[in-house]
Amino acid sequence: MKILTTVFQFGILYLFYFIGSYIQNYFHLAIPGSIIGLLLLFICLCLKIVPVKLIENGATFLLSILVLLFVPTTVGIMNYPSLLSIHGVLLVAAILLSTGISIAIAGTAIQFFEKKGQKRTEVQECNKLSSRSA
């Protein structure tokens, strides 16, 4: 039964991909149809048109095998040795640098919001104690 549920959820995810591809082709957009479908799915999840339970198992399974989905692309790069020469080194350096910057910015933002949340909690506790003593 779980397999049928997962297949049904794949179908729902594929439906969003198909709708996004149709919109991309119909309006001749530069954005890939898969991204449009992903945005439509995100909007439907935010507006609770599509409940999370309806796609949860299928999405979890796809995320668990995500690495395997990149294997053909990685093997395909081997057909272009020029990418693995100096351009490849520059590409890897750019990826590592941008990843490091992203991690640093995300970490700084999380620390900022965490401190802000702790201050808010301390103020609320202080207000509760002062209202009890008055």
C-alpha positions in Angstrom: 0.0 0.0 0.0 2.9 2.4 0.8 4.3 1.8 -2.7 1.0 2.8 -4.3 0.8 5.9 -2.1 4.4 6.9 -3.1 3.6 6.3 -6.8 0.5 8.5 -6.5 2.5 11.2 -4.8 5.1 11.0 -7.6 2.2 11.5 -10.0 1.2 14.7 -8.1 4.8 16.0 -8.2 5.0 15.1 -11.9 1.7 16.9 -12.5 3.2 20.2 -11.2 6.3 19.6 -13.3 4.0 19.1 -16.4 2.0 22.2 -15.7 5.1 24.3 -15.3 6.5 22.9 -18.5 3.3 23.7 -20.3 3.2 27.3 -19.0 6.9 27.7 -20.0 6.2 26.5 -23.5 2.9 28.3 -24.0 4.3 31.7 -22.9 7.9 31.1 -24.3 9.5 31.9 -20.9 13.2 31.8 -20.2 12.6 30.1 -16.9 12.6 26.3 -17.0 9.3 24.6 -16.7 10.5 22.6 -13.7 11.2 25.8 -11.8 7.8 27.2 -12.6 6.2 23.9 -11.5 8.2 24.1 -8.3 7.0 27.6 -7.6 3.4 26.6 -8.3 3.8 23.7 -5.8 5.3 26.1 -3.3 2.4 28.5 -3.7 -0.1 25.7 -3.4 1.6 24.4 -0.2 1.7 27.9 1.3 -2.0 28.5 0.5 -2.8 25.0 1.8 -4.4 24.1 -1.5 -2.2 21.0 -1.5 -1.7 19.5 2.0 1.8 18.5 2.8 0.6 14.9 3.6 -0.4 14.6 0.0 3.2 14.7 -1.3 5.3 14.0 1.8 6.3 10.3 1.2 7.0 10.8 -2.5 9.1 13.9 -1.9 11.0 12.2 1.0 11.8 9.2 -1.2 13.0 11.5 -4.1 15.2 13.4 -1.7 16.7 10.2 -0.4 17.9 9.2 -3.9 18.8 12.7 -5.0 22.5 11.9 -5.2 21.8 9.1 -7.7 19.9 11.5 -10.0 23.1 13.6 -10.5 25.3 10.6 -11.5 24.4 10.8 -15.3 25.3 14.6 -15.3 28.6 14.0 -13.5 29.5 11.2 -15.9 28.5 13.4 -18.9 31.1 16.0 -17.8 33.8 13.4 -18.6 33.0 14.0 -22.3 34.3 17.6 -22.1 37.9 17.4 -20.8 38.3 21.1 -21.4 35.9 21.8 -18.5 38.3 19.8 -16.3 41.3 21.8 -17.2 41.9 25.4 -16.1 38.2 26.3 -16.5 37.3 23.4 -14.2 39.7 24.6 -11.6 38.2 28.1 -11.8 34.7 26.6 -11.7 35.5 24.6 -8.6 37.1 27.6 -6.9 34.1 29.8 -7.6 31.8 27.1 -6.2 33.8 26.7 -3.1 34.1 30.5 -2.6 30.4 31.1 -3.1 29.5 28.2 -0.8 31.7 29.6 1.9 30.2 33.0 1.6 26.7 31.5 1.7 27.5 29.6 4.8 29.0 32.6 6.5 26.0 34.9 5.6 23.5 32.2 6.7 25.3 31.6 10.0 25.6 35.3 10.8 21.9 35.8 10.0 20.8 32.8 12.1 22.9 34.1 15.1 21.4 37.6 14.7 17.9 36.3 14.7 18.6 33.8 17.6 20.0 36.7 19.8 16.9 38.8 18.8 14.6 35.9 19.8 16.4 35.5 23.1 16.1 39.2 24.0 12.4 39.0 23.2 12.0 36.0 25.5 13.9 37.8 28.3 11.8 40.9 27.9 8.6 38.8 28.1 9.8 36.9 31.2 10.8 40.2 32.8 7.3 41.6 32.0 5.7 38.6 33.5 7.8 38.9 36.7 7.1 42.6 37.1 3.4 42.2 36.6 3.3 39.5 39.3 5.1 41.6 41.8 3.0 44.7 41.2 
